[in-house]
C-alpha cells in the first residue's frame, strides 16, 4: 500500500493502535473495565469505513478520543489519588 493515501485506513490503523494500548494498560493495571473502551475503539475502526465524508471521520475520531481515552484516563487518575491517601 506504499504510495496509496486512504484516510479511512489511516484512522482505522490509529484506532487499532489505541486498542492495543488500552488492552496493554488494562492487563498491566489489572482493570478489567478498560476492555470496554478497547471494544469501543474496535467499533470506531469498523465504523470509519462507513463514513465517506471528510468532515464526519474527524468528528467520529475526535469524539471517540474524548470518550475512550480521556474519560478512562481520568478514572485511572482518580483511582491513583485515592490509593495515595
C-alpha positions as CSV (number, residue, x, y, z in Angstrom):
1,X,0.0,0.0,0.0
2,X,3.0,2.3,-0.3
3,X,2.0,5.5,-2.1
4,X,-1.7,4.9,-1.6
5,X,-3.5,7.5,0.5
6,X,-6.7,6.4,2.2
7,X,-7.7,8.4,5.3
8,X,-10.1,5.6,6.3
9,X,-7.3,3.1,6.7
10,X,-5.1,5.6,8.5
11,X,-7.8,6.3,11.1
12,X,-8.5,2.6,11.4
13,X,-4.8,1.9,12.0
14,X,-4.7,4.6,14.7
15,X,-7.8,3.1,16.3
16,X,-6.2,-0.3,16.3
17,X,-3.0,1.0,17.9
18,X,-5.3,2.6,20.6
19,X,-6.9,-0.7,21.1
20,X,-3.6,-2.3,21.8
21,X,-2.5,0.5,24.1
22,X,-5.7,0.2,26.2
23,X,-5.6,-3.6,26.4
24,X,-2.0,-3.4,27.5
25,X,-2.9,-0.8,30.1
26,X,-5.8,-3.0,31.3
27,X,-3.6,-6.0,31.7
28,X,-0.8,-4.2,33.5
29,X,-3.1,-2.2,35.7
30,X,-5.4,-5.2,36.3
31,X,-8.5,-3.1,35.4
32,X,-11.0,-5.4,33.5
33,X,-13.4,-2.4,32.9
34,X,-10.8,-1.0,30.5
35,X,-11.7,-3.7,27.9
36,X,-14.9,-1.7,27.3
37,X,-13.1,1.3,25.7
38,X,-10.9,-1.1,23.7
39,X,-14.0,-2.8,22.3
40,X,-15.5,0.6,21.5
41,X,-12.3,1.5,19.6
42,X,-12.8,-1.6,17.5
43,X,-16.3,-0.3,16.7
44,X,-14.8,3.1,15.7
45,X,-12.3,1.3,13.4
46,X,-15.1,-0.5,11.7
47,X,-17.5,2.5,11.6
48,X,-14.7,4.6,10.0
49,X,-15.1,2.6,6.7
50,X,-18.8,3.6,6.5
51,X,-18.2,7.4,6.5
52,X,-17.1,8.8,3.2
53,X,-17.3,12.5,4.2
54,X,-14.0,14.2,5.2
55,X,-16.0,16.0,7.9
56,X,-17.6,13.1,9.7
57,X,-14.4,11.0,10.0
58,X,-12.6,13.6,12.1
59,X,-15.7,14.2,14.2
60,X,-16.1,10.5,14.8
61,X,-12.4,10.1,15.7
62,X,-12.3,13.2,17.9
63,X,-15.5,12.2,19.8
64,X,-14.1,8.7,20.3
65,X,-10.8,10.0,21.5
66,X,-12.5,12.2,24.1
67,X,-14.8,9.4,25.4
68,X,-12.5,6.4,25.1
69,X,-9.1,7.9,26.1
70,X,-9.7,11.0,28.3
71,X,-12.5,9.6,30.5
72,X,-10.8,6.3,31.3
73,X,-7.6,8.3,31.9
74,X,-9.4,10.5,34.4
75,X,-10.8,7.4,36.2
76,X,-7.4,5.9,36.5
77,X,-6.0,9.2,37.8
78,X,-8.8,9.4,40.4
79,X,-8.2,5.8,41.5
80,X,-4.5,6.5,41.9
81,X,-5.1,9.6,44.0
82,X,-7.5,7.6,46.3
83,X,-4.8,4.9,46.7
84,X,-2.2,7.5,47.8
85,X,-4.4,8.8,50.6
